[in-house]
């Protein structure tokens, strides 16, 4: 049944009203009228529940924000919700700290920091003095290495 539906119907709707109407039209074309009525009713009830839950979350978030603003004073109104949440997590925050935080500029994004920060190249190795004597030494091979080297064929 759902394999016959248009693929865009299964995706998350970007335009709520038009995609909802498109989905219902596709369902109506592919389902029996009694089954469509049941599915449509469930769809409407779930949509209502979702909207109600979203509104409830918004109200609770706003209440929490107002409580935090009352807790930290009028200077905290300038702070974002995330900044207020961080203030809540700190053990002891004074009104002076809140006021100072609200006066600060927002931090630049990490891409701006990367542009400003230039990486300095390493100067490389230092040259050795010309009068430094060169030494060459041949180290004697140990017995196990010598016997293995004697047994192995040599290449030229």
Number of C-alpha atoms within 10 A of each C-alpha: 7 11 7 9 14 13 9 11 17 11 9 9 13 9 8 9 10 11 16 17 12 14 18 17 11 16 23 16 12 15 13 10 12 9 13 16 14 11 16 15 12 12 14 13 12 12 13 12 12 12 12 12 12 12 12 12 12 12 12 12 13 13 12 15 19 14 12 18 17 13 12 21 15 12 18 26 18 15 17 12 16 10 15 19 14 10 20 14 10 8 6 8 12 10 14 12 15 21 18 11 17 17 13 8 7 8 8 8 8 9 9 10 11 10 9 9 9 8 8 6 6 6 6 6 6 6 6 7 7 7 6 7 7 6 5 6 5 5 6 8 10 8 9 8 11 12 11 10 12 9 9 9 7 7 4 2
